[in-house]
Amino acid sequence: MAEALMRHVAIKEGQEASFAGGAKAVAAVMSRLGITQGVSLDDGSGLSIRNRISPNALAKAIALSGSPAHPGLHAIASGMPIAGFSGTLGNGRRFVGRDSKGQVGLVRAKTGTLNHVNTLAGLATTKDGRLVTYAFMADRVPVNAEPVLDRLAAIVARS
């Protein structure tokens, strides 16, 4: 899905619908959004070892998706799974521990899972009603880091 979307961005940006054209097109869009530092794209599948995004760049992109200044990006925020309710966060395994289950419905996030890599990035509503963004990444971990990432997102929501 991500690769197909990248190819559509390439076409929209007047580039060839290929890995190279897509990477160039996505980089141009991200540059217009002010997100360039900490980002390197090689393909649209997310499987290349040359793809890189920093937690800061990821959190900034998510923040823009909830911004009134970028209504075209709102589908990113509204389409994220809701903790304990939908998608990859509603599968009965996420946000179920005693440290995170109280945050059901207050956390929206996109998960990322590869061998020895786990990511959780999204939006949380704090106890005083503020909407905040976060991005947590665990790389080269020998165990599933999902419960820890869920607890971190719950801590953000409780702040």
N, C-alpha and C positions, 0 to 999 in steps of 0.2 A: 504494500500500500504506500509506504513512504517513498519508495523508488518511483512509483507511478506519479505521485504528487510532485516529486522533484522534476520529473520530465514535463509535467504540465506547467510548472513555474518556468522552465526553460523555454517552452513555446511562447508563453505569455511575455517573456522578457526578450524574445527575438533570438534565442540561442538554439543550437541543435539539441534535440531531445535525446541526449546521451549522458553518460556519467560526467564527462568533462563539461558539456554545455549546461547541464543541471547544476553542477557545483559552481560554475561561474555565475549563473543566474541567481541562485540562492545567496551567494556571497554579495551580489549587487543589491538584492532586496534587504539583506541584513545590514549592509552598509547604510542604506537609506534610513533604516530604523535606528541607526547608531549602535549596532551590535557587531563589532568587528574583532575586538580584542578577545582572545581565547577561543577562536573558532577556526577550524580547518576542515574542509569537506573534500572527500575523495569520491564517494558514491552516495546514492540516495537510499541505500538499503540499511545503512548503519552497521554493516558488517565489516567494512574495511578497517584494518588496524591503523590506517592513516586518518580516519575521522576523529576529530577532537572538538569538544566544547567544554568550556570551564563551567563550574557551578554558577559563577557570577553571570556569565553570558546567558546561561539557561534561565536563571531567575529573572534576569532583565527582560528576556523575551516573554516570559510568562506575565511579568508585570505589565508589559505593553498590551498583552491580550485582554487585560481587564481595564485598560485605560479608555476614558471617553474620547481621547484624541485619536484612537485607532479602532473605530467600530468594525472595520473589516477583519480584525483579529479576534473579535469577541467569541467566535465559534470555538476557538482554542480553549478558552476558559470554561465556557458553558458545556463543552463536550467532554471535559475530563471526568473520569469516574469519581464517584462520591464514596468516601470511606464508609465501609459497612453496608453499602446500599447497591452500588452498580459497578459494572465492568470488572476489571482486575482487582478492584478494592472491595468488591461485594461478593467475592467467591467463597466466603465462609472461613477463609484462612487469614485474611488481613484485618487489622484493627480489632482483634479479639482478645488480646492480652490485657491484664488488669491495668497496665500503664497507658493503654491506647484506646480501649473500647469506649470510653466516655466521650471520645471525639467524633463518634459516628455522625456523619452529616455536616460536620464543621470543616472537613478537610476534603479538597478535591486534588487529585494528582494523576500524573502519568507515571507509570512504572517503566523500568527498563531492566531487563534481565538477560545476561549472557553468562557463559561459564565464568565463575569467580568474579562477576561484576554485578552489582545491584545499584539502581538509581531510583529515587523518588523525588519528583519535582512538581510543584503545584502551588495552590492557594489555600490559605486557611483563614477562618474567621476567628479572631481572638475573643477572649471573654468580654472585652469592652467594645466589640463590634467592628474592630478595624480589619480590613482585608489586607493580608500580607502574603508575600511570595517567598518561596524557599526552594532550594535544590540541594539534595544530599546525594553523594556518590560514594560508593564503596568499591574499590578496585583491588584486585588480587586477594580477595578474601576466600579462605578455604571452606567456608560454610555459608549458608544462606543468610544474608544480612537483612532480609525483609523485616523481621520483627524489630530490629534496632532502628531501621529507617522509619517504620511506623511510629515507634516511640518518640523519635525526634520530631516528626510532624505533629504528634499529639502535644508535645511540649510547646511547640510554636503556637498551636491553637489555644493552649491554656495560658499563654503569656498575656 
